[in-house]
Amino acid sequence: MSSFTQEPHKLLVIPGPIEVTDEVLYANAHPSMSHISPDFIPVFGDCIRMMRQVLFTQDAQPFIIAGSGTLGWDQVSANLIEPGENVLVLNSGYFGDSFADCLRTYGANVDSVQAPFGAAVTPSEVEAALKAKKYKAVTFTHVDTSTGVLTDAQGIAAAVKRVSPDTLVVADAVCSVASEEIRFDDWGLDVVLTASQKGLSTPPGLSILVASQKAIKVFETRASPVTSYYASWKKWLPIMTAYETGNAAYFATPPVNLIYAFNASLTQLTKQAPSLEERFRLHKEASQRMKQAALDMGMKQLPLDMSVAANGMTALWFPEGITAADILGPLAKQDIVVAGGLHKDHKLKYFRIGHMGISAVDKNRADVEKVISALQASLAEAKASKNA
């Protein structure tokens, strides 16, 4: 292993992409390698196996494909939903709107349960909707990056199983995998879709989806053709099976270097200290420190209650009289990059801080403390200038 260390750079604390370890970035600089090389095949195969460990599943099928997290929506829409079928979308922000838009693009009939801004749809609301109408799938955003709202994945899945056990439970977990606890088998999830650049602590570029055997059966027994070419599991399932069993196969060239980086990150997540359970605890601690410090500064969270507040990010309203220019610019001058608002209705009224991966887990970095200190200074400066 090289003694490689990253060059100095601004601290990236947006809700993804996030900071990555030196080892992951070094692995991304792997020499060019054939995607059918005997050296690469087990690297890809191990990524598939380790993804099951991250989600606590024995037999669900991972798909690791070049693309962004958005490709996960296409995979669900094209492979599991046939044109004209009903899908219930639980909407807690921007990404619920977008998933619904994708589903409609592929011909689904979409109904939405809209949570109040800053809240999550409750299991009882899901039960009521499922009693009124039959749905092929229920989808929800586990952590909506636009609001920082955390949905009760376990409770939603349990509600679906009680009322409509044939309905697929689909979690958009782009901003929650590896920063929030997800127990795929125990909770009865059917699809978890995510991406490499958030809690999985790898540079952007991989769409990662894990499907239950129930979901695979639904795909295999569909009556109409799959409605996508690149996103088709007919193309990708044989590829994943081949690499996991030690063979090469080709449909589209995988991003070899990025998969080396992903393998390095998954190895840290599943085989090195701290354990996954400890990582979840450390994310909660980092989240509590950030949120309490913001409260002490007089700032309010977007989530209406701590029970629906994500552990990997914090979304904060600007104090009265303070704007994005008063906070984001001064933070950047202190070499700290946070994110502005995203939700269309309140875009200029709030900002977002990410605390995932090493920023939450590696206390020696003191990333959360750096952000808190810089935020205190920026806010004090802004208030002083306005009172001058």
C-alpha positions in Angstrom: 0.0 0.0 0.0 1.3 3.4 -0.9 1.8 6.2 1.7 -0.5 8.2 -0.5 -2.3 11.1 1.2 -4.7 13.5 -0.4 -3.6 17.0 -1.3 -5.0 19.8 0.8 -8.5 20.8 -0.2 -11.7 22.4 1.1 -13.7 20.3 3.5 -16.6 18.9 1.6 -19.6 18.6 3.9 -22.6 18.6 1.6 -25.1 15.7 1.7 -23.0 13.9 -1.0 -20.5 13.6 -2.6 -18.6 13.3 0.7 -15.0 13.1 1.9 -13.4 9.7 1.2 -10.4 8.0 2.8 -6.9 8.1 1.4 -7.2 4.4 0.7 -10.4 4.7 -1.3 -9.0 7.6 -3.4 -5.8 5.7 -4.0 -7.7 2.6 -5.1 -9.5 4.8 -7.6 -6.1 5.6 -9.1 -5.6 1.9 -10.0 -3.7 1.3 -13.3 -6.0 0.7 -16.2 -7.3 -2.8 -16.1 -9.4 -4.9 -18.4 -12.9 -5.5 -17.0 -12.5 -9.2 -17.9 -9.1 -9.5 -16.2 -8.7 -12.5 -13.8 -7.4 -9.9 -11.3 -10.5 -7.7 -11.6 -13.2 -10.4 -11.5 -12.9 -11.2 -7.7 -12.8 -7.4 -6.9 -16.2 -7.0 -8.5 -17.5 -10.2 -7.1 -16.5 -9.2 -3.6 -18.3 -5.8 -4.0 -21.5 -7.8 -4.7 -21.0 -10.0 -1.6 -20.1 -7.1 0.7 -23.2 -5.1 -0.3 -25.2 -7.9 1.2 -23.3 -7.4 4.5 -23.9 -3.6 4.5 -27.7 -4.2 4.2 -27.9 -7.3 6.4 -29.3 -9.6 3.8 -28.6 -13.2 3.0 -29.9 -13.7 -0.5 -31.0 -10.4 -2.0 -29.5 -9.6 -5.4 -27.2 -6.6 -5.7 -26.8 -4.7 -9.0 -23.7 -2.5 -9.4 -24.0 -0.4 -12.5 -22.2 2.7 -13.9 -24.6 5.6 -13.3 -25.9 7.9 -10.6 -28.5 7.0 -8.0 -31.1 8.3 -10.4 -30.6 5.1 -12.4 -32.1 3.2 -9.5 -35.5 4.8 -10.2 -35.2 3.7 -13.8 -34.4 0.1 -12.8 -37.4 -0.1 -10.5 -39.7 1.6 -13.1 -38.5 -0.5 -16.0 -38.1 -3.9 -14.4 -40.7 -4.2 -11.7 -43.6 -2.0 -12.8 -45.6 -2.7 -16.0 -47.3 0.1 -17.9 -50.7 0.8 -16.3 -49.9 -0.7 -12.9 -50.5 1.3 -9.7 -47.7 2.6 -7.5 -48.0 4.5 -4.3 -45.2 7.1 -3.7 -44.7 8.4 -0.1 -43.5 11.9 -0.6 -41.3 13.8 2.0 -39.6 16.2 -0.4 -38.0 16.8 -3.8 -36.9 13.2 -4.4 -40.4 11.9 -3.9 -41.6 14.2 -6.7 -38.7 13.0 -8.9 -39.3 9.3 -8.3 -43.0 9.7 -9.1 -42.0 11.5 -12.3 -39.7 8.6 -13.3 -42.5 6.1 -12.7 -44.9 8.0 -14.8 -42.4 8.2 -17.6 -42.5 4.4 -17.8 -46.3 4.3 -17.8 -47.1 3.7 -14.1 -50.3 5.0 -12.5 -48.9 7.0 -9.6 -50.7 8.1 -6.4 -48.8 10.1 -3.8 -49.2 10.6 -0.1 -47.7 14.0 0.6 -46.2 14.6 4.0 -46.3 18.1 5.5 -43.1 20.0 4.8 -40.5 18.8 7.3 -42.5 15.6 8.2 -42.6 12.0 7.0 -45.5 9.9 5.8 -46.6 7.6 8.7 -47.2 3.8 8.7 -50.9 4.5 9.5 -51.3 6.7 6.5 -49.8 3.9 4.4 -52.2 1.4 5.8 -55.2 3.6 5.0 -54.0 4.1 1.4 -53.4 0.3 0.9 -56.9 -0.5 2.2 -58.4 1.9 -0.3 -56.6 0.6 -3.4 -54.3 -2.2 -4.6 -50.7 -1.2 -5.5 -47.9 -3.1 -7.2 -45.4 -1.2 -5.1 -45.0 1.4 -2.4 -41.9 3.6 -2.7 -40.4 6.0 -0.1 -37.3 8.2 0.2 -35.6 6.9 3.3 -33.7 10.2 3.8 -34.9 13.0 1.5 -31.7 15.0 0.8 -33.8 18.1 0.1 -35.3 18.2 3.6 -33.1 16.0 5.9 -36.3 14.1 6.7 -35.9 10.4 7.8 -38.8 8.1 7.0 -39.5 5.1 9.3 -38.5 2.3 6.9 -39.1 -0.5 9.3 -42.6 0.8 10.2 -43.5 1.4 6.5 -42.5 -2.1 5.5 -44.4 -3.6 8.4 -47.5 -1.7 7.5 -47.3 -2.9 3.9 -46.9 -6.5 5.0 -49.9 -6.3 7.3 -52.3 -4.8 4.7 -51.0 -5.8 1.3 -48.2 -8.5 1.5 -47.9 -8.8 -2.3 -47.0 -5.2 -2.6 -43.3 -4.5 -3.2 -41.6 -2.2 -0.6 -39.1 0.1 -2.4 -36.7 2.3 -0.5 -34.9 5.1 -2.2 -31.9 5.0 0.2 -29.4 7.1 -1.8 -28.8 9.3 1.3 -29.1 6.7 4.0 -27.2 3.5 3.2 -24.3 3.1 5.6 -25.3 6.2 7.6 -28.7 4.9 8.8 -29.5 1.4 10.0 -31.2 -0.7 7.3 -31.9 -4.4 7.9 -33.1 -5.6 4.6 -34.2 -9.1 5.5 -35.5 -8.4 9.0 -37.6 -5.5 7.9 -39.0 -7.2 4.8 -37.7 -4.7 2.2 -37.9 -5.6 -1.5 -35.7 -3.0 -3.1 -33.0 -0.7 -1.7 -31.5 1.7 -4.2 -28.5 3.9 -3.5 -25.4 5.4 -5.0 -21.6 5.3 -4.2 -21.0 9.0 -3.2 -22.8 9.3 0.1 -22.7 6.9 3.1 -20.9 4.3 1.0 -17.9 6.7 0.9 -16.8 6.3 -2.7 -16.5 8.9 -5.5 -19.7 9.4 -7.5 -20.5 7.1 -10.5 -22.1 3.9 -9.3 -25.8 3.1 -9.1 -26.2 0.4 -6.6 -29.5 -1.5 -6.1 -30.3 -4.5 -4.0 -33.5 -6.6 -4.9 -35.2 -9.3 -2.8 -35.8 -12.7 -4.3 -39.5 -11.7 -4.3 -38.7 -8.7 -6.5 -36.6 -10.8 -8.8 -39.5 -13.3 -9.2 -41.8 -10.4 -10.0 -39.3 -9.3 -12.7 -39.0 -12.8 -14.1 -42.7 -13.4 -14.4 -43.7 -10.0 -15.8 -46.2 -10.2 -18.7 -44.8 -7.4 -20.9 -41.2 -6.6 -22.1 -38.9 -4.6 -19.9 -39.2 -1.0 -20.9 -35.5 0.0 -20.8 -32.4 -1.2 -22.6 -29.5 0.0 -20.4 -31.5 -0.4 -17.1 -32.8 -3.9 -18.0 -32.1 -6.7 -15.5 -32.3 -9.1 -18.4 -29.0 -7.6 -19.4 -27.5 -7.0 -15.9 -28.6 -10.1 -13.9 -26.3 -12.5 -15.9 -23.4 -10.0 -15.4 -23.8 -9.9 -11.7 -24.2 -13.7 -11.5 -21.1 -14.2 -13.6 -18.8 -11.9 -11.6 -20.0 -13.3 -8.3 -19.3 -16.8 -9.4 -15.8 -16.0 -10.6 -16.4 -15.5 -14.3 -16.3 -12.5 -16.6 -19.3 -11.4 -18.7 -20.0 -8.4 -20.8 -23.0 -6.1 -21.5 -21.5 -2.6 -20.9 -18.1 -1.8 -19.6 -18.1 -1.3 -15.8 -16.1 1.6 -14.4 -13.2 -0.6 -13.3 -11.2 2.0 -11.3 -14.3 3.1 -9.5 -15.1 -0.5 -8.6 -11.6 -0.8 -7.1 -12.4 2.3 -5.0 -15.8 0.9 -4.0 -14.2 -2.4 -3.0 -11.7 -0.5 -0.8 -14.6 1.4 0.9 -16.7 -1.7 1.4 -13.7 -3.5 2.9 -13.4 -0.6 5.4 -17.2 -0.8 6.1 -17.5 -4.5 6.6 -14.1 -5.9 7.6 -12.4 -3.1 9.6 -13.2 -1.2 12.8 -15.6 0.4 13.6 -18.3 -2.2 12.9 -21.4 -1.2 11.0 -23.4 -1.0 14.2 -20.8 1.3 15.7 -20.8 3.4 12.6 -24.5 3.9 12.9 -24.0 5.0 16.5 -21.2 7.4 15.5 -23.4 9.0 12.8 -26.1 9.6 15.5 -23.6 11.2 17.8 -22.2 13.5 15.0 -25.8 14.4 14.1 -26.7 15.3 17.6 -23.6 17.4 18.0 -24.4 19.4 14.8 -28.0 19.8 15.5 -27.5 20.9 19.2 -24.9 23.4 18.1 -27.2 24.8 15.5 -30.0 25.1 18.1 -27.6 26.9 20.5 -26.9 29.4 17.6 -30.6 30.0 17.3 -31.1 28.0 14.1 -34.1 25.7 13.6 -34.1 22.4 11.7 -36.3 21.7 8.7 -37.5 18.4 10.1 -40.4 19.1 12.5 -39.2 16.6 15.1 -35.9 14.9 16.0 -37.7 11.5 15.4 -37.8 12.3 11.6 -34.3 14.0 11.4 -31.6 12.2 9.4 -28.4 11.2 11.1 -26.2 11.7 8.0 -27.2 15.3 7.3 -28.7 18.4 8.9 -31.0 20.9 7.1 -31.3 24.3 8.8 -33.4 27.4 8.2 -31.4 30.6 7.9 -32.1 32.9 10.9 -34.3 35.9 10.2 -32.5 38.5 8.2 -29.7 36.1 7.2 -29.3 34.9 3.6 -27.3 32.2 1.8 -24.7 34.8 0.9 -24.2 35.5 4.6 -23.4 31.9 5.4 -22.3 29.9 2.4 -19.7 32.4 1.1 -18.0 33.0 4.4 -17.9 29.2 5.1 -16.2 28.7 1.7 -13.6 31.3 2.6 -12.9 29.1 5.7 -12.4 26.2 3.3 -15.7 24.5 4.2 -18.3 23.6 1.5 -21.9 23.2 2.6 -25.0 23.0 0.3 -27.7 25.5 -0.3 -31.4 24.6 -0.3 -32.9 22.3 -2.8 -36.7 22.1 -2.3 -38.4 24.3 -4.8 -40.8 25.9 -2.3 -38.1 27.0 0.1 -34.8 26.9 -1.8 -33.4 30.2 -0.6 -34.5 29.9 3.0 -32.3 27.1 4.2 -29.0 25.2 3.8 -27.7 21.7 4.3 -24.7 20.1 6.0 -23.6 16.5 5.4 -21.9 14.5 8.1 -21.5 11.0 6.7 -18.6 8.6 6.4 -15.3 9.7 7.7 -16.6 13.1 8.7 -18.8 11.3 11.2 -16.8 8.2 12.0 -13.2 9.5 12.3 -13.2 11.7 15.4 -9.5 12.5 14.9 -10.5 14.6 11.8 -12.9 16.7 14.0 -14.9 17.6 10.8 -18.1 18.3 12.7 -16.3 20.5 15.2 -14.6 22.4 12.3 -18.0 23.1 10.7 -19.6 24.2 14.0 -16.7 26.6 14.7 -16.8 28.0 11.2 -20.6 28.4 11.3 -20.5 30.2 14.6 -17.9 32.6 13.2 -19.8 33.2 9.9 -23.1 33.8 11.8 -21.5 36.2 14.2 -19.9 38.1 11.4 -23.2 38.3 9.4 -25.1 39.5 12.5 -22.5 42.1 13.3 -22.4 43.5 9.8 -26.2 43.8 9.7 -26.2 45.6 13.1 -23.5 48.0 12.1 
